Structures are given as C-alpha cells and as structure tokens.
Amino acid sequence: MFMRTMRAGPADRVLDVGVAADDAGAGNYLEHWYPWPQNLVACGLEGPPAVCAARGIRFVRADGRKLPLADQSFDIVHCNAVIEHVGTRDQQRRLIGELLRVGRRLWITTPDAEGPLEPHTLLPLAHWLPQALRDWVYRAAGRGYYADPRNLNPLSAQELRRCFPQPLQNQVIIRRQYLFGLPTVLVACLKK
C-alpha cells in the first residue's frame, strides 16, 4: 500500500522516522523490504537495527520532533506507529511539522482511536473512557506505563487531520484499515 500510494521509485530519497533498534516483529518493515535500500535513511532514538548494516541503510539517531536534516531533503517521509508515542497534541503537531519540513510527501500511520481495541494495552474500549478513568483502568490492569500521554496518546481521524497545519488539512488523505470489519489503523498521506 505504501509503495502504490506514495509512488515510490528508484530515484526517491526516503526517510523512515521511528525505527526500533530491536529487529523482531514487523516494526521495521520498510528497512527489510524497501527495494532501493541505498536511498533509504532510517531514523530512531536508539541504535540502528541490524537490518541497516545488512542492507547498507544509513541510520541517523534523532528525535523525529527535531531532525538534524536539511529542509526538503527527502522525497518521501515514512512514519509508522510513532505519533501516538510523542506526547501531547502539541508534540504530535511538532512531529508532523518537522516531517513536513524535511519531506515533500508524507506517510504516517497510527492505531485508530475509534477502533474498539487499543493495540498497545489490548484492553477493549478502555481508551474510549474519560482520561482519568482510562488511566485508572490502565494502572489497575498493570498497564500504567500507557496512562502517561508521553507514552500513549491515541488519535482519531479528525485529531490526526488537525495535527497538520491548517492550510494543509484539506489536502491530507486519511484512510482507515479494517480487521474483521473493525477500524484498526489510520494512514495519513500528504503530497505537497
């Protein structure tokens, strides 16, 4: 879906913001499968995953809200399941602003807060509760780490759209992914 939607080609420079040092699971899928690894730059807070060395992918250690990269230096910026972990809505807007600064086209994914199951806590419907009650449920269920919005601040489609600067909000295409008919993931695409 990423390749088709973003029309990535062999000459496009791609930045992947939010890669994990741990290569287990599907988190760093772009590093594993992108067909032109020489044009891919991985960025994360921790050290590079092993796949970067194995495929010759450049790694930059940085926070996505303050990237040490030149303006418009990438054709595509990919950011998978990161925005819900950067903090308040202001911090989420700051992340998007920085991604827009360094890239021409954006691909951002996040779990859909309108879906019945929050994938980090695996507690159905709890994320729909008022924040104080939700945080109490998270702590009571042994998932207190996620009661802090610096660690988890889910977004609905409307909230995700509002994280983009006002002049661009109408240009953002937000798609929903479903599993068994239930919303699971939001994908926001922007081509400036």
TIDRENSE-305215 format. One line per 5 residues: number of its first residue (from 1); their letters; for each residue x, y, z of C-alpha. Coordinates in Angstrom, 3 decimals, always signed. Layout:
NUM> A> X:Y:Z ~ ... $
//
This chain:
1> MFMRT> +0.000:+0.000:+0.000 ~ +2.867:+2.376:+0.833 ~ +4.632:+1.786:-2.489 ~ +1.443:+2.112:-4.514 ~ +0.089:+5.176:-2.714 $
6> MRAGP> +3.342:+7.108:-2.462 ~ +4.508:+6.038:-5.935 ~ +7.975:+5.373:-4.600 ~ +10.561:+4.895:-7.312 ~ +14.256:+4.041:-7.579 $
11> ADRVL> +15.319:+7.703:-7.520 ~ +13.227:+8.746:-4.480 ~ +15.076:+9.516:-1.254 ~ +13.057:+8.073:+1.638 ~ +13.327:+8.824:+5.354 $
16> DVGVA> +11.826:+6.376:+7.854 ~ +11.273:+8.098:+11.204 ~ +10.834:+5.959:+14.285 ~ +12.692:+2.739:+13.568 ~ +13.278:+0.429:+16.513 $
21> ADDAG> +16.687:-0.943:+17.478 ~ +15.027:-4.308:+18.036 ~ +14.536:-6.014:+14.699 ~ +11.994:-8.536:+15.981 ~ +8.475:-8.373:+14.586 $
26> AGNYL> +7.235:-6.268:+11.715 ~ +8.138:-2.824:+13.111 ~ +10.971:-2.065:+10.697 ~ +9.238:-3.482:+7.642 ~ +10.462:-0.719:+5.347 $
31> EHWYP> +14.111:-1.470:+6.168 ~ +13.536:-5.146:+5.427 ~ +11.554:-4.801:+2.203 ~ +12.176:-1.438:+0.537 ~ +13.575:-2.309:-2.919 $
36> WPQNL> +16.118:+0.559:-3.043 ~ +17.863:+0.484:+0.354 ~ +20.648:+2.775:-0.898 ~ +18.057:+5.610:-0.999 ~ +16.590:+4.875:+2.432 $
41> VACGL> +17.621:+6.625:+5.646 ~ +16.406:+5.157:+8.943 ~ +15.953:+7.406:+11.965 ~ +15.331:+6.445:+15.581 ~ +16.059:+7.259:+19.201 $
46> EGPPA> +18.048:+4.100:+19.848 ~ +20.837:+2.423:+17.926 ~ +20.347:+1.129:+14.404 ~ +18.618:-2.199:+13.859 ~ +20.820:-4.957:+12.414 $
51> VCAAR> +18.955:-4.770:+9.117 ~ +20.503:-1.339:+8.444 ~ +24.034:-2.755:+8.356 ~ +22.887:-5.853:+6.485 ~ +21.222:-3.834:+3.709 $
56> GIRFV> +23.522:-0.778:+3.657 ~ +20.907:+1.623:+5.030 ~ +22.159:+4.855:+6.575 ~ +20.996:+5.432:+10.165 ~ +20.503:+8.771:+11.955 $
61> RADGR> +19.945:+8.830:+15.712 ~ +17.435:+11.608:+16.367 ~ +14.060:+12.530:+17.784 ~ +11.518:+12.978:+14.994 ~ +10.464:+16.302:+16.508 $
66> KLPLA> +13.945:+17.747:+15.872 ~ +15.655:+16.182:+12.884 ~ +19.269:+17.103:+12.017 ~ +18.376:+17.081:+8.313 ~ +18.075:+19.760:+5.647 $
71> DQSFD> +14.754:+21.222:+4.553 ~ +13.016:+19.214:+1.809 ~ +15.920:+16.758:+1.636 ~ +13.620:+13.735:+1.157 ~ +11.038:+12.886:-1.451 $
76> IVHCN> +9.058:+10.721:+0.979 ~ +8.909:+10.593:+4.772 ~ +7.529:+7.396:+6.299 ~ +6.483:+7.364:+9.970 ~ +4.857:+4.150:+11.166 $
81> AVIEH> +3.114:+3.999:+14.563 ~ +5.166:+6.773:+16.170 ~ +2.876:+9.790:+16.508 ~ +0.809:+8.230:+19.301 ~ +4.017:+7.974:+21.410 $
86> VGTRD> +5.410:+11.530:+21.239 ~ +3.171:+13.159:+23.872 ~ +0.564:+15.884:+23.811 ~ -1.284:+17.108:+20.730 ~ +1.221:+19.983:+20.594 $
91> QQRRL> +4.097:+17.468:+20.448 ~ +2.232:+15.487:+17.790 ~ +1.828:+18.681:+15.732 ~ +5.518:+19.398:+16.242 ~ +6.395:+15.939:+14.857 $
96> IGELL> +4.265:+16.474:+11.767 ~ +5.708:+19.947:+11.281 ~ +9.215:+18.534:+11.324 ~ +8.305:+15.727:+8.901 ~ +6.815:+18.328:+6.569 $
101> RVGRR> +9.975:+20.418:+6.838 ~ +12.274:+17.614:+5.643 ~ +9.994:+15.874:+3.143 ~ +7.764:+16.509:+0.144 ~ +5.385:+13.571:+0.625 $
106> LWITT> +4.299:+12.084:+3.953 ~ +3.036:+8.658:+5.020 ~ +2.006:+8.487:+8.684 ~ +0.262:+5.589:+10.397 ~ -1.238:+5.265:+13.867 $
111> PDAEG> -3.716:+2.967:+15.565 ~ -7.273:+4.227:+15.087 ~ -8.621:+5.542:+18.406 ~ -12.126:+4.936:+17.068 ~ -11.478:+1.192:+16.908 $
116> PLEPH> -12.674:-0.890:+19.854 ~ -9.280:-2.409:+20.722 ~ -6.276:-0.306:+21.655 ~ -3.336:-2.412:+20.369 ~ -0.755:-1.321:+22.961 $
121> TLLPL> -2.802:-2.194:+26.031 ~ -5.045:-4.835:+24.419 ~ -7.861:-3.546:+26.626 ~ -11.088:-3.292:+24.625 ~ -12.991:+0.005:+24.867 $
126> AHWLP> -10.888:+1.369:+27.765 ~ -9.345:+4.070:+25.560 ~ -12.836:+5.495:+24.983 ~ -13.272:+6.330:+28.682 ~ -12.654:+9.828:+30.086 $
131> QALRD> -8.912:+10.220:+30.611 ~ -8.883:+9.960:+34.428 ~ -10.961:+6.771:+34.375 ~ -8.997:+5.351:+31.426 ~ -5.719:+5.967:+33.246 $
136> WVYRA> -7.095:+4.253:+36.366 ~ -8.139:+1.218:+34.276 ~ -4.698:+1.079:+32.627 ~ -2.957:+1.157:+36.017 ~ -5.374:-1.395:+37.535 $
141> AGRGY> -4.749:-3.732:+34.590 ~ -0.961:-3.478:+35.001 ~ -0.530:-1.183:+32.017 ~ +0.202:+2.032:+33.906 ~ +3.016:+2.951:+31.508 $
146> YADPR> +0.327:+3.816:+28.962 ~ -1.562:+6.060:+31.387 ~ +1.013:+8.764:+30.650 ~ +0.244:+10.660:+27.399 ~ +4.000:+10.906:+26.765 $
151> NLNPL> +3.866:+7.151:+26.189 ~ +0.460:+6.798:+24.542 ~ -1.866:+9.477:+23.198 ~ -4.231:+7.852:+20.665 ~ -5.696:+9.798:+17.749 $
156> SAQEL> -8.958:+9.655:+15.851 ~ -9.036:+10.532:+12.160 ~ -10.202:+14.074:+12.979 ~ -7.499:+14.554:+15.613 ~ -4.834:+13.298:+13.223 $
161> RRCFP> -6.003:+15.692:+10.497 ~ -5.929:+18.603:+12.970 ~ -2.269:+17.858:+13.749 ~ -1.385:+19.109:+10.264 ~ -1.000:+22.856:+9.686 $
166> QPLQN> -4.341:+24.493:+8.840 ~ -3.519:+25.280:+5.186 ~ -2.706:+21.605:+4.511 ~ -5.511:+19.893:+6.432 ~ -7.801:+19.641:+3.408 $
171> QVIIR> -5.002:+18.091:+1.329 ~ -4.375:+15.235:+3.777 ~ -5.888:+11.925:+2.698 ~ -6.739:+9.706:+5.647 ~ -7.531:+6.062:+5.015 $
176> RQYLF> -8.773:+3.527:+7.510 ~ -7.646:-0.060:+7.633 ~ -10.037:-2.670:+8.988 ~ -9.768:-6.108:+10.502 ~ -12.932:-8.207:+10.635 $
181> GLPTV> -14.911:-5.065:+9.807 ~ -13.492:-3.092:+12.756 ~ -11.273:+0.001:+12.333 ~ -7.680:-0.674:+13.352 ~ -5.206:+1.705:+11.689 $
186> LVACL> -5.238:+5.215:+10.246 ~ -2.974:+6.080:+7.325 ~ -2.444:+9.775:+6.595 ~ -0.894:+10.697:+3.231 ~ +0.105:+14.112:+2.043 $
191> KK> +1.680:+15.021:-1.261 ~ +2.726:+18.672:-1.315 $
//
